[in-house]
Amino acid sequence: MAAMARPDGSCVPQHCSENDYHFLRKDSSGTWSYKFPQMPATDKDLEGRPITDPEAAPLPGHYVVCGYYQVKPAEVSAVAGA
């Protein structure tokens, strides 16, 4: 998983919160996918190309990758409303 956040000062107040961040998921195909609010999930960048490098792909907003995380499904459980 790749975490993306807006660099300081790049956020227009009416369009994002103080803690505005998004995540990309590395899929089994080796490409990355994401979903922004009011948009369908996709593994394509803004130019219609598969996302192979989150740091180089043109994506919506002015976000930068600020970290990568590994989540092991067998060791994590999600609880609705938690």
C-alpha positions in Angstrom: 0.0 0.0 0.0 1.3 3.5 -0.8 0.2 6.5 1.3 -0.2 9.8 -0.4 -0.6 13.3 1.2 -0.7 16.9 0.1 2.5 18.8 0.6 2.1 21.8 3.0 0.2 24.7 1.6 -1.2 22.9 -1.5 -4.6 22.3 -0.1 -7.5 24.6 -1.0 -9.6 24.7 2.3 -13.0 24.1 0.7 -11.8 21.0 -1.1 -9.9 19.1 1.5 -9.5 18.6 5.2 -6.5 19.2 7.4 -5.6 15.5 7.3 -6.1 15.0 3.5 -4.6 11.7 2.4 -5.3 8.8 0.1 -3.9 5.3 -0.5 -3.0 3.2 -3.5 -3.2 -0.6 -3.4 -0.7 -2.8 -5.2 -2.8 -5.4 -7.0 -1.8 -9.1 -7.7 -1.1 -8.0 -11.3 1.7 -5.8 -10.1 -0.1 -2.6 -11.0 -1.5 -0.1 -8.5 -5.1 1.0 -8.0 -6.9 3.8 -6.2 -10.3 5.3 -5.5 -11.0 9.0 -4.9 -14.4 10.2 -3.6 -17.1 10.3 -6.3 -14.8 8.4 -8.7 -14.8 4.7 -9.5 -11.8 2.6 -8.5 -9.2 2.3 -11.3 -5.7 1.1 -12.0 -5.2 3.7 -14.7 -3.5 7.1 -14.3 -5.0 10.4 -15.7 -3.5 9.5 -19.1 -5.2 6.1 -19.2 -2.0 4.1 -18.6 -1.7 1.3 -15.9 -0.1 2.6 -12.8 3.3 0.8 -12.4 5.0 3.5 -10.3 2.8 5.6 -7.9 5.5 8.2 -7.6 5.7 8.9 -11.4 2.0 8.4 -12.4 -0.1 11.5 -13.0 -3.0 11.1 -10.6 -5.8 13.5 -9.5 -5.0 16.2 -7.0 -1.6 17.4 -5.9 -0.5 14.5 -3.8 2.9 13.0 -3.2 3.8 9.5 -2.0 4.9 9.7 1.6 5.3 6.1 2.5 4.8 2.4 1.6 3.2 -0.2 3.9 2.8 -3.9 3.8 -0.5 -5.3 5.0 -0.8 -9.1 5.4 -4.5 -10.1 5.1 -4.0 -13.2 7.2 -2.9 -10.9 10.1 -5.5 -8.1 9.8 -9.2 -8.0 10.3 -11.5 -5.1 9.3 -14.5 -4.3 11.4 -17.3 -2.2 9.9 -17.9 1.1 11.8 -14.7 0.8 13.9 
